[in-house]
Amino acid sequence: MKYRLPPSLLAAAAFISPSLAQAHPGHDGDHELVWDVEHFLSHPLASIACAALVVAAGWAVWRLLKPSPATRQQDRSARRDR
């Protein structure tokens, strides 16, 4: 099965994306990365935007990793020839 992106590009994206997102290994100080329902209710548009971003990113990854239509057609032909 052929993918649209070479594996090396996917590996590079996995290493580059945390640095672009300014990720860091721990939380120094008093702030925590824990939210409760009250936070989501007080910021509904931001919550919806974050959820939409996660869904869009998942769709983009699925779209990039899904085999091309030509590859699927070849797989069907190969199965028929068996």
C-alpha positions as CSV (number, residue, x, y, z in Angstrom):
1,M,0.0,0.0,0.0
2,K,1.4,3.4,-1.0
3,Y,0.9,6.5,1.0
4,R,0.8,10.0,-0.4
5,L,3.6,11.2,1.9
6,P,6.9,9.5,2.4
7,P,7.5,8.2,5.9
8,S,10.5,10.4,6.4
9,L,8.3,13.5,5.9
10,L,5.9,12.2,8.5
11,A,8.7,11.5,11.0
12,A,10.1,15.0,10.4
13,A,6.7,16.5,11.1
14,A,6.5,14.5,14.4
15,F,9.8,16.1,15.5
16,I,9.1,19.6,14.2
17,S,5.5,20.1,15.4
18,P,6.2,20.2,19.2
19,S,8.8,22.9,18.8
20,L,6.4,25.0,16.6
21,A,3.7,24.6,19.2
22,Q,6.3,25.8,21.8
23,A,5.7,22.7,23.9
24,H,7.8,22.2,27.0
25,P,8.3,19.2,29.2
26,G,6.9,20.5,32.5
27,H,4.9,23.2,34.1
28,D,7.0,25.5,36.3
29,G,5.2,27.7,38.8
30,D,1.5,27.8,39.8
31,H,-0.3,27.1,36.5
32,E,-1.6,23.7,35.6
33,L,-2.9,22.2,32.4
34,V,-6.1,21.0,34.1
35,W,-9.4,22.5,33.2
36,D,-12.9,21.7,34.5
37,V,-16.3,22.1,32.9
38,E,-16.6,25.6,34.3
39,H,-13.7,26.8,32.1
40,F,-15.4,25.4,29.0
41,L,-18.7,27.0,29.9
42,S,-17.1,30.4,30.5
43,H,-15.3,30.3,27.2
44,P,-17.7,28.5,24.8
45,L,-16.4,29.9,21.5
46,A,-12.8,29.0,22.4
47,S,-13.9,25.5,23.3
48,I,-15.7,25.0,20.1
49,A,-12.8,26.4,18.1
50,C,-10.4,24.0,19.8
51,A,-12.6,21.1,19.2
52,A,-13.0,22.1,15.5
53,L,-9.2,22.4,15.2
54,V,-8.7,18.9,16.7
55,V,-11.3,17.4,14.3
56,A,-9.7,19.3,11.3
57,A,-6.2,18.0,12.2
58,G,-7.5,14.5,12.5
59,W,-9.2,14.7,9.2
60,A,-6.1,16.1,7.6
61,V,-3.9,13.3,9.0
62,W,-6.5,10.7,7.8
63,R,-6.6,12.3,4.4
64,L,-2.8,12.3,4.0
65,L,-2.4,8.7,5.2
66,K,-5.2,7.2,3.2
67,P,-4.0,5.4,0.0
68,S,-4.6,7.1,-3.3
69,P,-7.6,5.9,-5.4
70,A,-5.2,4.5,-8.0
71,T,-3.6,2.3,-5.4
72,R,-7.0,1.0,-4.2
73,Q,-7.9,0.2,-7.8
74,Q,-4.7,-1.8,-8.2
75,D,-5.4,-3.6,-4.9
76,R,-8.9,-4.6,-6.2
77,S,-7.4,-5.8,-9.5
78,A,-4.8,-7.9,-7.7
79,R,-7.5,-9.5,-5.6
80,R,-9.6,-10.3,-8.6
81,D,-6.6,-11.9,-10.4
82,R,-5.9,-14.4,-7.6
